[in-house]
Amino acid sequence: MSAKTINVALIGQKFMGRAHSNAYLKAPRFFDLPVNPVMHTIIARDLSSLKKFADRWGWANATTDWREAINHPEIGLVDVTTPNNKHKEFVLEALKAGKHVACEKPLAATLDDAREMRDAAKKAKRCKTFVWYNYRRVPAVATAYQLAREGRLGRIYHVRAYYLQGWASSPDIPLIWRFDKEQAGSGSLGDLGAHVIDMVRFVTGDEVEEIVGSISETFIKERTIPSGVGGAGIASGAKAGGKKGKVTVDDAVHAIGRMKQGGIFSVEATRFATGDENKHGFEINGEKGSVFFNFEDLNNLYYYDATLPVHVRGWTKIQTSVPGVHPYQAAYWPTAHPGGYEHAFVNQAADMMRVLGGEKPEIPLPDFDDAFETQRVLEAIELSAKQQAPVKLSTVK
Ligand SMILES: NC(=O)c1ccc[n+]([C@@H]2O[C@H](COP(=O)([O-])OP(=O)(O)OC[C@H]3O[C@@H](n4cnc5c(N)ncnc54)[C@H](O)[C@@H]3O)[C@@H](O)[C@H]2O)c1
């Protein structure tokens, strides 16, 4: 363990609150880092459950007073895991107080909020910002990034990106915050599409030029308002009450477009893909090779090398778990003892500590500037669906 530490204040104690707590707990155990995170304060609205949460995960303090906690002189990094419309207020307060900030994705519920957060981050020159587009740090995705940087894909022709979940196809799922435009900004688009759009930008190193067309649909228009504390998440097992409310976001979205370097792409995000639990990834076809990734098979990257002699060509399954060869794996277990969902979060926490220690991680971390670009793509997809017309990214600022 290194001598330097940074005190973390984490806001939110449900799905992502747990994932990030685990990441801060594990990162300094598995990795040798220039700075180690100290789990100083957990912040949320319900003090009794929060105290239990703090004990379970090892947070030294638990509080409902977010303003005091963010401004506490001992805090160095503020991490925000609240619903999308609740990112901005906490983030702006933290940047004003001179703290480094990590924020969940998408950066915000609206492009306006995201822009304000990005601009505040630019002004707060001493503060580092991070956004939890954690799938970049799944070793198979990081390997795809490396193969692209090695020139193994060549000129990119096609990108097929998808994030398919099926849980919302049941009308019994209550009206949680994810179905509310004010809190979430958008539905499957910001919840799921944001991840694959980030992955595509990251792996290809290219940007979206234009959304040529987009279609979105809300299949179930009303759901039962959950009883209890407003807006509990799917991971919290919200119980349905009686009264119904409107679903104000997309249940599914499809978009097609053009990348700046000439490739064409499609992206699909849905929470109504019955039978698909968490099928998300991409297939990228280039002049020299292709890569295919599906999170339901997260330890493997499929690679097609089109430069090989024809008689040995074919898709190769690369099990990305070789220590010292595949990104992050030297920190964990021997070859073929693969990782799971939580490892990408641990890897991200480790890389954030590297940045805070003045190091440059091998796999780039998205900051607010970077996440704002993904937010512009989300906005363009929404606009295109609404206007039933193409939208050039240059018009979305
Ligand atoms: N990176 C990923 O893979 C990933 C996965 C899921 C969710 N997310 C993102 O994480 C964020 C949270 O999602 P989640 O699934 O953890 O949601 P959740 O509903 O499980 O948890 C949200 C937490 O925020 C708290 N909260 C809500 N309003 C608050 C307020 N006004 N003040 C203080 N706390 C408040 C809730 O009490 C809860 O603890 C969202 O931005 C979501 O898009 C990211």
The ligand as a MOL file (V3000), in Angstrom:
LIG
                    3D

  0  0  0     0  0            999 V3000
M  V30 BEGIN CTAB
M  V30 COUNTS 44 48 0 0 0
M  V30 BEGIN ATOM
M  V30 1 N -22.2350 2.6010 -15.0090 0
M  V30 2 C -23.2020 1.7110 -15.0670 0
M  V30 3 O -23.0460 0.6160 -15.5730 0
M  V30 4 C -24.5540 2.0700 -14.4900 0
M  V30 5 C -25.4870 1.0610 -14.1610 0
M  V30 6 C -26.6850 1.4560 -13.5700 0
M  V30 7 C -26.9690 2.7880 -13.3290 0
M  V30 8 N -26.0470 3.7390 -13.7070 0 CHG=1
M  V30 9 C -26.2960 5.1680 -13.4480 0
M  V30 10 O -26.1390 5.3910 -12.0360 0
M  V30 11 C -27.0680 6.3670 -11.5650 0
M  V30 12 C -27.9010 5.7490 -10.4550 0
M  V30 13 O -28.5280 4.5780 -10.9310 0
M  V30 14 P -28.8600 3.3790 -9.9300 0
M  V30 15 O -29.2010 2.2240 -10.7900 0
M  V30 16 O -27.8000 3.2150 -8.8970 0 CHG=-1
M  V30 17 O -30.1780 3.9410 -9.2820 0
M  V30 18 P -30.8520 3.4810 -7.9230 0
M  V30 19 O -32.2660 3.9270 -8.0050 0
M  V30 20 O -30.5400 2.0470 -7.6590 0
M  V30 21 O -30.0750 4.3580 -6.8220 0
M  V30 22 C -30.1760 5.7650 -6.8110 0
M  V30 23 C -29.7030 6.2830 -5.4700 0
M  V30 24 O -29.8260 7.7010 -5.4730 0
M  V30 25 C -30.5130 8.0970 -4.2820 0
M  V30 26 N -31.2010 9.3540 -4.5330 0
M  V30 27 C -32.2110 9.5810 -5.3870 0
M  V30 28 N -32.5500 10.8840 -5.3430 0
M  V30 29 C -31.7130 11.4640 -4.4540 0
M  V30 30 C -31.5720 12.7730 -3.9530 0
M  V30 31 N -32.3990 13.7330 -4.3450 0
M  V30 32 N -30.6040 13.0170 -3.0320 0
M  V30 33 C -29.7940 12.0250 -2.6170 0
M  V30 34 N -29.8900 10.7620 -3.0500 0
M  V30 35 C -30.8510 10.4910 -3.9460 0
M  V30 36 C -31.4520 6.9460 -4.0020 0
M  V30 37 O -31.9090 6.9700 -2.6530 0
M  V30 38 C -30.5120 5.7710 -4.2830 0
M  V30 39 O -29.6480 5.5390 -3.2020 0
M  V30 40 C -27.8460 6.8120 -12.8020 0
M  V30 41 O -27.2510 7.9470 -13.3290 0
M  V30 42 C -27.7010 5.6370 -13.7660 0
M  V30 43 O -27.8140 6.0150 -15.1250 0
M  V30 44 C -24.8650 3.3900 -14.2590 0
M  V30 END ATOM
M  V30 BEGIN BOND
M  V30 1 1 1 2
M  V30 2 2 2 3
M  V30 3 1 2 4
M  V30 4 1 4 5
M  V30 5 2 4 44
M  V30 6 2 5 6
M  V30 7 1 6 7
M  V30 8 2 7 8
M  V30 9 1 8 9
M  V30 10 1 8 44
M  V30 11 1 9 10
M  V30 12 1 9 42
M  V30 13 1 10 11
M  V30 14 1 11 12
M  V30 15 1 11 40
M  V30 16 1 12 13
M  V30 17 1 13 14
M  V30 18 2 14 15
M  V30 19 1 14 16
M  V30 20 1 14 17
M  V30 21 1 17 18
M  V30 22 2 18 19
M  V30 23 1 18 20
M  V30 24 1 18 21
M  V30 25 1 21 22
M  V30 26 1 22 23
M  V30 27 1 23 24
M  V30 28 1 23 38
M  V30 29 1 24 25
M  V30 30 1 25 26
M  V30 31 1 25 36
M  V30 32 1 26 27
M  V30 33 1 26 35
M  V30 34 2 27 28
M  V30 35 1 28 29
M  V30 36 1 29 30
M  V30 37 2 29 35
M  V30 38 1 30 31
M  V30 39 2 30 32
M  V30 40 1 32 33
M  V30 41 2 33 34
M  V30 42 1 34 35
M  V30 43 1 36 37
M  V30 44 1 36 38
M  V30 45 1 38 39
M  V30 46 1 40 41
M  V30 47 1 40 42
M  V30 48 1 42 43
M  V30 END BOND
M  V30 END CTAB
M  END
